[in-house]
Amino acid sequence: MITSESVKEAAKAMGADIVGIGSMDRFEGAPANADPRHIFPEAQAIIGLGFRIARGYLRGIEEGTQFYQYPSMGYSNINEVYAPTVLHELACMLEDDGWEGAAFRNAGGRRTTSDITDDPEESWRVGRTIRFSEPVAEGRPAPDVMFQFRIAAFICGMGEIGWSKVFLTPEFGPRQRFAFMLTDAPLEPDPIMEPGTLCDRCMSCVRECPVNGISAEESVKISVAGHDVEWGKLNEWDCFHGYMGTNKEINPFLELNAFDELEGVDAAALLRGEANLTPEQTLAAQGILRKYYPASAGYNSALCGGRGCLRACMVHLEKTDRLTRKFRTPFRKRPPWRLPRP
């Protein structure tokens, strides 16, 4: 008979680095269009699978000499190749024992226009957006229901949401991506990690963000499964253009006149990481940025390399000995590089 422990052992043998299990009742209170219980009403458990972003995938950006490997290996390969393979094998294992496994891989910005918010992760991929959807029956939300991965990982007891809104685990800090499996198998859930266990509010993410996209004072607070969860208020659209490299100080491929034709934007301020763009301006900037550095394996090239929310956070967590995974040498071996201020 399948148990929580046997599922975890099998999923790790298949290639997952972290596995956590949550009960579906922990989603109580979630908006209907973000509640996975509408995807699989009979599901009793959600299985969270974490896949490490190898520290070496960030090495080239840390040194400022190779920018392709992180978005191609740390984004595309995990989301598009590796994680779906593990999901498939896990679903088959559950089926072989008579249970159903509904896989949920990273779906990026796939949303319906009838349900678009101000979040760029839900609206930038215009070519992949479904123009309209409607409920198929009374009492059901319109498809596609897309639950929040950070919340699901928290529900599965895999870690906590840091001040940067990036999810942190005891094993890898901010270095992982997730996939999930809904199942009707009666699995025992893991305990939820108490918020504040890993993130000590050092604010390294705030200080190192190249577009000042994370507030040090304002926060977002929600309640999940009886736990109060808080993270710094994030300007999602600034984060969106910033990680692609609008700040010239962290983008060696960008010319100083790159944004001169961007309507209604202070081009010099944008190059310094000081401009707040509208959604329309951000999408226009994305087109410009891709002329200077094409998409990496179908994904936006993350030229900032998570300078604040990923690398600075990881450096702090390793330095303060908060992670269970240890390295023989520290990640940051030299002062972080930065090009001259425009």
Secondary structure as GFF3:
##gff-version 3
##sequence-region A 1 342
A	DSSP	alpha_helix	4	14	.	.	.	ID=ss1
A	DSSP	beta_strand	18	23	.	.	.	ID=ss2
A	DSSP	three_ten_helix	24	27	.	.	.	ID=ss3
A	DSSP	three_ten_helix	32	34	.	.	.	ID=ss4
A	DSSP	three_ten_helix	36	38	.	.	.	ID=ss5
A	DSSP	beta_strand	45	52	.	.	.	ID=ss6
A	DSSP	three_ten_helix	55	58	.	.	.	ID=ss7
A	DSSP	alpha_helix	59	63	.	.	.	ID=ss8
A	DSSP	alpha_helix	69	69	.	.	.	ID=ss9
A	DSSP	pi_helix	70	82	.	.	.	ID=ss10
A	DSSP	alpha_helix	83	96	.	.	.	ID=ss11
A	DSSP	beta_strand	101	104	.	.	.	ID=ss12
A	DSSP	three_ten_helix	113	115	.	.	.	ID=ss13
A	DSSP	three_ten_helix	120	122	.	.	.	ID=ss14
A	DSSP	three_ten_helix	126	128	.	.	.	ID=ss15
A	DSSP	alpha_helix	149	155	.	.	.	ID=ss16
A	DSSP	beta_strand	160	161	.	.	.	ID=ss17
A	DSSP	beta_strand	167	168	.	.	.	ID=ss18
A	DSSP	beta_strand	176	183	.	.	.	ID=ss19
A	DSSP	alpha_helix	204	208	.	.	.	ID=ss20
A	DSSP	beta_strand	214	224	.	.	.	ID=ss21
A	DSSP	beta_strand	227	234	.	.	.	ID=ss22
A	DSSP	alpha_helix	236	243	.	.	.	ID=ss23
A	DSSP	three_ten_helix	248	250	.	.	.	ID=ss24
A	DSSP	alpha_helix	267	271	.	.	.	ID=ss25
A	DSSP	alpha_helix	279	292	.	.	.	ID=ss26
A	DSSP	pi_helix	307	312	.	.	.	ID=ss27
A	DSSP	alpha_helix	313	319	.	.	.	ID=ss28
###
